[in-house]
Structures are given as structure tokens and as C-alpha cells.
Amino acid sequence: MRAALLLALFVVASLSFVGCGNVGTPPTPSSGVAARVLASQSASSPVAFPGLVIIDGQIDALVRAPAISAGSSPGLMAISPDRTTLVAFDSTSNSAEIVNTQKLTSTGSIPLGGSTTSMVVLDTGFGYAAVPAASFEAGPSPGAIQVMNLRAGSLAASVSVPNAQWVVASPDGSRLLVFSADSDVMTIVYPLLVNTNSPDTATIAGFDRPAYAVFSSDGNTAYVLNCGAQCGGTQASVQVLNLSTTPPTFGPLIPVNGATIGFLSGSTLYVAGTGTPTGPLCSSIINAAPTAAKYCGTLDLVDLTTMQDPYYNNPATEIAITDGYHDRIDMSVNGQLFIGSYTCTNVGDVNDPHGEVRGCLSIYNTTTGAVVIPPDNGDVTGLQSFASRDVEYVVEGGNVRVYNTLTDTLLIYTYYNIVETGTILITGYMIDVKAIDFF
């Protein structure tokens, strides 16, 4: 009887915008929870409102506190390295919503010149958004890195970068690498020179549809990912760029199967993509698990000590992952690499799991080499690992999933006789997730 009553109370609470997913945490928004995570909720409903909901990252439960206001449709989020400032992009108003993570309060809103899918926030109090539609009264075609003064809550500058799509910051924040759609040119923006009399940008040609870059820990080397044929070019590759020279100089060029996102761990650069607009046939990759999906993506492991990739163009060793456009990657504390994409091939229905169920998430075990494609559907729009827990938060198909990285399955646990299966119950449609405390 007591268990039934608790279950009824749980259901009622989960339908409330201020309800809890498992066992609620007391409403102490600024200091009562030591492991806070924010998740952006974009959809409105009679029982849910858009905003940034607060999750207790130790027990995977919603905190009983009002969501933080962040516009009417918050989605993509970026956070400063010290985790004191977060910016959420509101796609309805095309504005950057600023949040003080220490006080859990909204501190301002900055209108941008259009939509963005890439932002970075630095500890300097400035943020940078790649806005492909940002226009100028005179000058080149639309596109800019828009500089946001987060302390003043205003737009500080717009640096012209035609069709800017993606921005990556160096470890010390002294350089921003900017990538434009349908271009073989990469732009370097120097934040400290913006609004000075010195040149604040430099362009480097000779790439093959560059789409992303990963920096070395000292910031002196950038491993530029050439998207190649997948983005209208020729061949996917990793182009080593030496940034310690003036001008920067090219190093080795390493062909890979596909390259739109990467993650550096030690001397291994993990690179994911499809290599072509569709990707290879899953049936052509010897090690691929049987699937109803026609096309697959690939994961390459580039050895930076030898500058070689043994997985390139070798069906016997290629690592098959889900298809789509890969733009999310993260590694758990115990070495599980989570790779997410969007517009992938969805197979089956997670609500009717008879036979194969497949979505846009792949998990690669860096110790054993095994690949897991979890039985879930939808685009992957957020990933978050933790230094003190063997779990990974994954936003897939609008849901926040909690994965046990020891088993690469949804975390299963019990609270007051209620069995939870790895989903934090939130009534809205979730887009992104960020830990705002170090834990």
C-alpha cells in the first residue's frame, strides 16, 4: 500500500515543472546541491515551461526549484572553463541567454544576427558565436563571429567570417578557429585584437572542407578535420597545423574514413564522420554488427606518435558506428567514448522494442575496442561526463538518459521500491546538458 502511494505521488510530481525525476532535492538552488547539472528544455506544454532545469548529478534527480529563465526555446549551451558563466541559445529570438551558474540566475540576453549552432565562452567574460546569417551593411557575404560581452550583456563586435558555422577555442583562449560551410579556408580570430587597430583575423587556405579542429594541450598544434567528400570536397583527413610559427605551417596530412568531430586522449586522436554524404554500406564493413540500417558512419583512431591511421580504407579493421552528421563526442572517466550524430538512420521504436532499435548514439570501449549501439531513437544533442562517477548523461530524442559506463547500458537503480531505468523524467523536450560544478 505504501509503495502504491509513493508511486502515485511520483507520477504526480513528474508531471509538474517543479517536480522530481527520482527523489527530489530540497530547494536550495545556489548552494544546497554540490553536483549541479543544467539541462535546456525547449518545448512548452500545459505542465512544462521552457527554461534550464536543475538536476542533482549525484542522484540523477530534478531539483525542486524553478527552472532558470532562458528565452522561449533554449537549446544549445556553452559554458566557461571555470564553469561560472553559461550561455544558452534561444532559437525563437536568436538570442544568447546569460546565466550566472553560482547564483543560478539569468543575468542578461544578447540578440544575435541569426541562428547559431556553435558557441564558446571564455573565462574573460566574453563569448563567441558563429552566426552564418549575420549581415554587414558593406563588405563580404553574410557570416560572422559575434563577440558577446557577457558582463555587460551586450554585443561587443561582429568579426566578418563569411558563412561561419563552427568555432573552436584554443586552451588559453588566445585563438579561435572558425570553419565555414562549402569552403576550403579556415579563419583564425584573435580575441584580444578585436576592436583594436591590429588585424584580428587571419585566413589559411589549402584545406579540404575543414569542419572542426582539436587542439594539443599546449595550444601550439591544431589537428584540423577535413570533412572531404561528405561536405562537398574530396577526401576526409586530419591536417596537422603548427600554430607556434608565424604564419602557421602545415604538418602531416593523414587520410581517414570520415572527419566531422574528434576527441584527443593521450597520443590517440579519435575521429568520427561518414566520409561521403551517406557513409559506407554497413554490409561492406567486416566488423559491423548486423543492422537494418543501410549506411554506417566510421570511427578512426589516429596515432599521433606515428601519424598513421591503420583503420583508413580497410574494411577488415574499420570501426562502424551510426550514420548521420557527427557533431557530439565525449569520453567518460573510465574510457568509454560516446559519439552522437543527427539525421541518422533510426531503426525500430524504443516504445516497442521488438527486434533491433537504433538511433544516433554509438559507444566505443577504448580498452576492448567493442562498439555498442544502444537501443534508443533520435538525434543526440547533448553529452556530459563526470570525473567522479561512472555515468554519462546523453540527450537523445529529447530525453535525458543516464548510462552506466561500466556496462554501457542505461543505469538501473531503485528508490523506495520504484525501479528507475536510466531516464530522468522531465516533461519538456530536452536539447542540451552541462555540468556546472566540478565533480
Buried (B, 14 or more C-beta within 10 A) or exposed (E): EEEEEBEEEBEEBBBEBBBBBBBBBEEEBEEEBEBBBBBBBBBBEEEBBBBBBBBBBBBBBBBBBBBBBBBBBBBBBBBBBEBBBBBBBBBEBBBBBBBBBEEBEBEBBBEBBBBBBBBBBBEEBBBBBBBBBBEEEEEEEBBBBBBBBBEEEEBBBBBBBBBBBBBBBBEEBBBBBBBBBEBBBBBBBBBEBBEEEEEBBBEBEEBBBBBBBBBBEEBBBBBBBBBBBBBBBEBBBBBBBEBEEEEBEEBEBBBBBBBBBBBBEEEBBBBBBBBBEBBBEBEEBEEBBEBEBEBBBBBBBBEBEEBEBEBBEEBEBBBBBBBBBBBBBBBBBBEBBBBBBBEBBBBBEBEEEEEBBBBBBBBBBBEEEEBBBBBBBBBBBBBBBBEEBBBBBBBBBBBBBBBBBEEBBBBEBEBEEBEBEBBBBBBBBBBBBBBBBEE
